[in-house]
Each structure stands twice: as C-alpha cells, then as structure tokens.
Amino acid sequence: NYMKGHSPKSAGQLMKLLHNFPDALTYNCLPSGSAKLTEEIQQLVGEEHLKSGVPAATLLLHHMHHTIHEATLESSVYQSNYVEAMHLVEVSHLVGSLGDSVSNADKILRTPVPLSYSRHTSRFLTIWSGTLPLALVGQLGFVTLPVVAITCWCLFGIEEIGHLIEQPFVGDKTSGEKLIWPNNSILAIFPLVRRATDSKPYDIGIPVNNLARNVKEEIKGLAGIAGMAV
C-alpha cells in the first residue's frame, strides 16, 4: 500500500506477480505432468524462459525483484525518501524468503525414497506377512485371520507413511471441481469413502491446490483493501 503511493505501476505489477506465485509453486511441487501452468503465468514469465528449464516460481521471483528495481526508478522521491527505500529493501527481503520456501519445497520433491529400499521393504513385508499365519494358526486357530489382517494393515501402513513423508504434496481437487461417483452407493456419503473413490497412489497429504487457492484469495483481499486489482 505504501509502495502504491510512490510507484503505482510497479506496485500493481508486483501484486499481480504475487497473486500468481501460489499457482507457480503448486506446479513446482507436483510431479511432472500432473499439473499445468496457467496462461497468465506463462504470459508473465514468457514461454521462452519456461523452455530454459528454470522453475516457474523462480522466474516469478526474478520478475518480482526486477519490479522492485523498477519501482525505485518510477518513484520521484526514492533518492531522498529514506523511509521508502527501507520499505523497498524489506519487500526485497520478503521476496527472498519466498525463494527459500521454493528451495525447501524443491528439496522435498527431489529427494524421494530410493527405489531399491522401497522394493526391498515391500518384498520383506510380503514374505513375512505371508508366513505369519503358519506361525500363529496352531495357537490362535480361526482368530489367526483377523490378527494377520490387522498386523498387515499396520506394517504396510507404515511403509506408505514413509513414502508420504518423502512426497507429501497432493494434486487434490479444489472445491469448485465436481467429483463424478461411479455408483450411488449409500457408502459414498462418508467423507473417507468419497475420498477413496477418487484417490490415486499416495494421494493423501498436503492439499497444495486448495492451499494455493486460499492464499490467492487472501492476496486478492489485501489487494482490494489497498484499492488494487489483480
């Protein structure tokens, strides 16, 4: 809001870049091919820059820093108004903090569980679970079946949680998207069942699409308070 008074053009451009940043970060967090950049982001950063392989969120941050520099040139009192200079420096530091968030998210995405470890764990659990009834049937009889089922659910659940920790980002549906149910079963009224009918492997974690939508709504609200359009 303070920046708008001295550099209205640059303030509007910075707000537009910030409003599109959550979508760009979502695109970076999700596996390749599971998300698509919006046309507005492509126009802001340029298709030729996207082809270079630099993440869209990083390109937006670069444009943010460039916009802050343009604000210093647009303002007629920047050289003499030290309060304005301090505000722009602080804005630049905040943009740098967003860069740290991009870097941390990229570390999580690009450090998966080694495939050999996952395969070895799955094979060991399968063999152990398959032979467990042989050790218990003599003592538990018919109770062996539910005991083995619960044990397998616990052990294989731990393995799935390990994968989820390594890749917690979820390409979830936003509230505006409609879900198509395969049947009209009464079980579909339960939230967990509805989620399961539309889930994919490891599709339980951080709902990045909905988080991005909520952040964009907050940015839009702040822009409205400042009398700016995004």
Secondary structure, DSSP 4 states (H G I P E B T S, - for coil): -HHHHH-HHHHHHHHHHHHHHHHHHHHHHSPTTS----HHHHHHH-HHHHTTT--HHHHHHHHHHHHHHHHHHH-SSTTT-HHHHHHHHHHHHHHHHHHHHHHHHHHHHT-PPPHHHHHHHHHHHHHHHHHHHHHHHHHHGGGHHHHHHHHHHHHHHHHHHHHHHHS-EE-PPPTTSPPPPSS--GGGGSHHHHHHHT--TT--SEEHHHHHHHHHHHHHHHHHHTT---
